[in-house]
Amino acid sequence: MKKALALIPLLLAGAAQAAPLKTISKFEFGEKWPFTREEVMINCRDGNALWVINPSTLMSYPLNDVAAQQAKEQKIKVTDLSVITLKQTGDAEKCMDLTPIIEAAGALCGDK
């Protein structure tokens, strides 16, 4: 598994142009964790496009409008983030707050 994860940055380097990539987990965020997965990867691509990546499928999910626009322009197949986002307790219609994840991904933009 660790060897497979080590290859992910290499696989994404061409599309992401060596964008910073970071694995984050439920352990780090506690009750604020908004995903159905125990861990995901986040990255910041050109133009401050923020992405979440499912490490088991390598599917990318746009976190902001810049990423969604880039996906549309580059004709990249993406899936709506709601597929892996937990619903709020007591409100099956509303997804968990993504602000902590957006902030963590945005912090990677400064590392470029």
N, C-alpha and C positions, 0 to 999 in steps of 0.2 A: 504494500500500500504506500509506504514512504517513497519507494522508487517511482511509483506512478505519479505521486504528487510532485516529486522533484522534476518530472518531465513537463508538467503543465505549463510553467512559465515559458519553456521553449516552444511549446505548441502554440501558445497565445502570442508570442513575441512578434510574429509577422503581422497579425491582425491588429494587435494593440500597440505596435511599434515600441516594444520593450517597456510597456507601461508598468508602473509599480503594482505589485500584486501582494495581497496580504490575506492570510487565512484568519477568520474570526470565528468564535464559538459561543454557544449558549452559556458556557461556563463564565466567559468574560462579561456578558451582559445581563445574566440572571433573569429576573422577571420581565425585563424590557426586551428580551429576545423575541423577534417578530417572525421567525421562520419555523417551518415544519421540520427542517433538517437540523441536526446538532451542530453542524459547522458549514460555512460557506466561504467563498473567497470574494474579496472586493477589489476593485481597481479603478484607477482614474486614467482615462485615455485622453488623447489630444482634445483640446478645447474644453477641458474640465467635464468630460462625459463620464458619469459615474455608473458603474456596473456591479451587479452581483453575479457570481458564477457558482453553479452547482458543481462541486468537485467530482461527483460520481458520474455525471452525464456531460459535463463541460458546457451545458446550456447556459447562455448569457441572458440576463434580465436587466433591462435599463432601469436605473434608479432615478434618473432625472430627464427632463425634456431634451437636453443636449444629446444624451445617449440615444433616446428614442428617435430623434431626428437623424443622427448619424446612421442608425440601423436602417432607417427608411431610405436615406440617400445611397448608402452602400449596398442596399438590398441584402442585408444580413438577416437571416431568420432568427427571430427572438420570440420568446414567450412572455406573456404578461406576468409580472411579478406576483400577482395574486395567487398564482399556481402554488407557490411555496411560502406564502405569507399566512400566518395564523390569524384567526378572527379574534376580536376582543371578547373577553369573558362577559357574558350577558348580552352580547350584541352580535349575532351571527352574520349580520350584514356588513359590519365595519371591520376592516383589517387593523392589525396592531400598528402602532406608530413606528414609522421608519426613520424618524429624525436621528436617533443615535447611530444608525447604520449609515445614513447619508453623511453625517458629520465625520464618521470614521473614514469613509471612502474619500470625502473631500479633503481630509488631512493628507491623503496620499498625493494629491495634486501638488502640494508644496514640495514633495520629494523629487519631482521631475526635473 
